[in-house]
Amino acid sequence: MKLTLDPRAKLLVLVLINIFIITSPDIQTEIVGVALVALTLLAMGAIKSFFKAILMYAGMLVVLSLCALFPDNPISAIIAMIMVCFRKIAPTLFFAGGLIATTKVGELVSAMQKVRIPKPIVITFAVTLRFFPTAREEFASIKDAMRLRGIGLTAGNILTRPLTVMECVLVPMMMRCATIAEELSAAAVTRGIEAAGKRGSVTVLKMRPPDWIASALFVALVAFSAMGGVPLLSG
Amino acid sequence: MTINKGECVLLCGESGCGKTTLTRLINGLIPHFYEGNFSGSVRIADFDIAETKPEALAHIVGSVFQNPRSQFFNLDTTGEIAFGCENLGLPTSEIRARVQATARELGIENLLDRDIFALSGGEKQKIAVASAYALNPDIFVFDEPSSNLDHDACLELAALMKTLKQSGKTIVIAEHRLYYLTELIDRAIYIKDGKIEQEWTRDAFLALSDEQREALGLRATHLSELKPADDGRAMRAPTTPDEGGRAMRAPTTPDEGGRAMRAPTTPAALTVSGLSAGYKRGKPVLTDVGFFATPGEIIGIIGKNGAGKSTLARVLCGLHKEMHGAVALGDKQLKATVRAGTFYLVMQESGYQLFTDSVENELLLSASRKEKPSAEKVASILQSLSLTALSDRHPMSLSGGEKQRTAIGTAIAHNAAVLIFDEPTSGLDFGNMCRVSDVLKQLSADGKIIFVITHDFELLNRVCTRILILDGGKVHDDTPLDIQNLSHIKEHFT
């Protein structure tokens, strides 16, 4: 049984996770938060995002404890610093990934309209989301083209001639993106995207009990971490 | 000119003649989206285009464009069909009713609630028609809608257009490929250098002789009347495995074979045997594909969507590793990792393959890892592809055909022995199609082995000596292209 959450509830949870990360006092509290995020992903049916979250977070913890074994080594210090940064943004990224995977663009757009986010921002956001799969397709084609020319995206090439490799990725990518952006805008204009007034929506949004429960859980999580987190329990 | 209600009008003419501009005047993209000099007036129904914003035209004129990749706003089909209605602020119940009605009337219920990125080109184009249809416009404008479609998808698109016409819609189509529209159009308008030159009724247009049509630079209107170019090339190709085998054994005496290996430019024959390939999930896409090709052959690869054409190309070029089987050039077996480059793929969209800031540097880059080609070699390649005058131009400022020739040039500079072309003539007018076929023949005369994946029956007839028909991941037929076999091959195009 899959839990379908209202996109507004998902957006609220996303904001709450951010607040939680800022207020979280220590790593134990953070782990509690990540566990809640992971369970929510599982309940939403975002199985892939769930496993990704668990594995990546565990990996980061392992690397961090390895770094702690060499406290005086500058390289380990740099790695630890980068890892901590990643660890801090990880819960947000995990949930955002699940959000995208389980929400249609149309739903998200109408949710954003319901909470009165201005139209230009909503449209920009929708186009950005729509762009990721396109960019992935384009990138795959460019990668093939590079391999045919003997400048494949291999570690050897990236190390020995990074500038050439970068040029070969960026030049066609930017040119293709510019073309696509123009064609996409033209198509949208002919379908009335610039029409004034309120947009309609094919989906009807309604906050139901599960939405309130999920929101309440994350509000509780923020409150818990703001009051002191895990140390509060032990001390 | 005047287009009446319920009429179906074809706009034809060479690339760059102004067909697309004319369609943009009808849907209001000119002057509101693309700006420039504008004089005169366009009236659609009772609206003056210059004073009507595109959003006010959205429910009067529906547009379908060339590239299915870049005309969608949503990631799912239902959301896409609803998109226009949402923009105009219709109530939810009305939007839903319209999406359902659209799907029913156009017969695409099976495409609802699907991931757009997983659809085939033909299905995407149907969704594009549906999303315009949902706004219930009286006029439909198509701008080269078949450029990225295979033969079957073209026919399905034509059927969809027929449905539109029967429900009284006015249809304007700018197009190069004409044969799939012959049943549909009422009138054809020929544009040259931005002016309307000629106008025919359907019957008069279809009665044009081949000479008249080709002089105007137009593609064939009847596939059934095409014949292979009759210069006896087809006769030279090895026709049976046995003959092929003999041709292969001949040059591989130890002595000759050794020489061939030292000089990679010496043409060597290609042997593909027992090739199977697939992706992580699902059945193998190719099973036990085998064939033989000699230098100078131009082999057409045809087959339906999903028959394995593009996978075969990717495997030959080493972009995708085979599961079983072998690919050998001369007597030297080549692993997938070393094939990239020796087997060169000229992609349908050449824009991906150009990386530098000038045509000349593009040719120099291609071989930079081993040895740079000499200035004379680059000059002669540019000369042979009529690119000399463009050698300092930025590749992105070139036309589609020029980009394609530049990509071919990089393959030659790369000493590629086998060139595979993926739909080299999609969206090309007659003149440009002829140029492509001339380049292919020239490459063949230089001893390259050439494969052409195409849905373009006209091109096949002009250049190919032999046809490989793929079906369900197998070589269904391997046959020389000559008069005797023509009707058999044609079955795949009608």
Interface residues (C-beta under 8 A of the other chain):
Chain A: K104 V105 G106 A126 V127 L129 R130 P133 T134 E137 E138 S141 I142 D144 A145 M146 R147 L148 R149 G150 I151 G152 T164 E167 C168 V171 P172 M175 R176 T179 I180 E183 L184 S185 A186 A187 A188 V189 T190 R191 G192 I193 E194 A195 A196 G197 K198 R199 G200 S201 V202 T203 V204
Chain B: N27 G28 L29 H32 F33 Y34 K53 P54 E55 L57 A58 H59 V61 G62 S63 F65 N67 R69 S70 Q71 F72 F73 N74 L75 D76 T78 G79 A82 F83 G84 C85 E86 N87 L88 G89 L90 P91 T92 E94 I95 R96 V99 F117 S131 A132 L135 R314 C317 G318 L319 A340 G341 Y344 L345 M347 E349 G351 Y352 Q353 L354 F355 T356 L365 S366 S368 R369 K370 M396 T410 H414
